[in-house]
Amino acid sequence: MTPRFFVSLGVVGIFVAAVLLAPGFAAAQVTPGAAAVKATAPAKAWTGARTPDGQPDLQGFWTNAGYTPLQRPDNVTKEFFTREEAVEFEKKFVDYETSQTVPGTIPDVHYDHTQFGLDRSVAGYSSNLRTSLIVDPPNGKLPPLTAEGQKRAAERAEARKRMGGPYDAAENLPLGSRCLMMDRVGPPMLYGNYNNNYQIVQAPGYVMILTEMLHDARIIPLDGRPHVPQSARQWTGSYRGRWDGNTLVVETTNFNGKNPFQGASENMRLTERFTRVDENTIRYQFTVDDPSHWTRPWSAELPMMKTIGPIFEHACHEGNYGLYNILAGARAEEKRAAEEAARKGSKQ
């Protein structure tokens, strides 16, 4: 197991006792085997520590791990679960992640996240009473696509079809499998199955957010400088920050379209808001505005809970052994299938 897991056992109070119920937001931090803590009354605005230059202190190690889906499931019609419903909803995911595969089978060829204390159910996660991360539109769903967005989606689907199956070439595999970009990095920053940890460091005029997954660092200037020219496009965009009271607001533009969040275009404008609501919690909110893809802007929010440092290096790299083995395995399966087909043909 990882050192973080052993340390977290010694400070289980951080995970079990942390409770949040702020306007439009409800969550409780839990650890393996612990029931969600009943939410308390709405929290007052946090007036905690400040940095030496007088800004709200967001610094420390944080995790945004959870099981709440981005979009509300079709069979759910309300904005919030009860505590009991949330526990039951999460249980099927926890049971799946902690289950063991059958030795010698293809599903067994994977990292055992549970063994090494990496998966969410072991490392600690936020039990969010919301039924979706999306808070606007009120139905918890992505807005309809524009005509241009539908055309873009169809063109991308056709391009993927022309490229062949996902294991036909390295370029056909997801960006994460190729160690180019992860959803933990974003922006916006969403959790995955493991390594959902961040470190925030503040200095005069800057905020740095280090993501454990891929070890990516976002250095956000706060001095009012303009975004880079529109001709300069980047994988994670051009981000600029400012303070709105106790909330850090980060606006990101100039995406290159090669890492399309939920299919968005390169013209997506993303606004993130980081608000420290208590000693152990940051409320993370974001709004996506892309008129060329969706018929209206949409917003989501999730908690970031205090966790244990340090951030460990995630030594993923392009052209890694895993990528090679995925392709080699696919070729081996194709060869085996061809040989089997040949044997059956010779018997006919």
C-alpha positions, 0 to 999 in steps of 0.5 A: 500500500502507498505511504499516503494510505498508512498515514491516512489511517492515523488521521481518520478523523479528517475523513470521517468527521469532515461534514459540509452543507453549504448553499447548493452543496451537500457532502460528507467525507468518508473512509472505507467501511465508514457510513456517511456522516449526517449533514449539519446546518448550513456552514457560515462563510469561512474566515480562516487563515490568510497568506502573507499577502492577505489572500484566502489560504487555499494551500495544502493537499486536496482530493476531489475523489468521489462517485457522483456522476457528472450527469444525473442518471436517467432513473433519478429524478431529484437533486439530492439523495438522502444519506441512506440512498447515497451510501447505497448508490456508492456501494455498488462502485465500492464493491466493484473496485474492491472485487478481485479478478480471476487469475489468468484471465484478460481482466486480471491483467491490470494494476491492483489498485486496492492492493496498493491503496490507490482506488477511491474506496481505499484512499478516502473520498467525498460522499456527495449527496448530489445526484449529479455534479451538474447543478445547472441546468436543473435536470442535471444533464448536459444541454442539447447540442447546437447544429454546429455541435451535432455536426462536429460530433458526427465528424469526430465519430466518422474520423474515429471510424476511419482510424479503425478499432481502439487497439489497431494503432497507438493513435487510436487509444485514449489520450490517458492511455497514451499518457498525454492528458488526464481528466484529473488535469483538466481543466476542469478538474474531474476525478478518475479511479485513482490518483485524485490528489492535488497540491495548491501553493500560493505566492504573491501574484500566482497560484500553482495547482499540482496534479498528481496524475501525470504530475502536471502543474498549472501556474495561474497568474493573478496580475491582470495580464491578458490571455495569450493571443488567439492564434496561440492554442494550448492543450490546457488552454490559457488561464488567468486568475483573480480574487472575487472576495474569498473566491479564486476565479480562474478563466481559461480560453485558447484551447487547441481542440485536441483535448475536447472536454465532453466534445467541446470546441476549441472556443470553449470558455471555462470559468472555475471558482475555488472557495475555502468553506472550512478547514477541510473543504474547498468548494470547486465550481466550474461553468462551461460556455461554448455557444458553438457546441451547446445551446446554453452554458452549464455548471457543475460543482464538487468538493475538494477535501483535505488529504495527506501529502506529499504528492507522489510522482506519477511516472506515466510517459508517452510510449510507455510499456503498457501502451506497447503491451496493449497493442502487442496483446491485441496482435496476439489475440488476432493471431490466435483467432486467425489460427483458430479460424484456419483450423476450423476451416481445414476440418470442414 
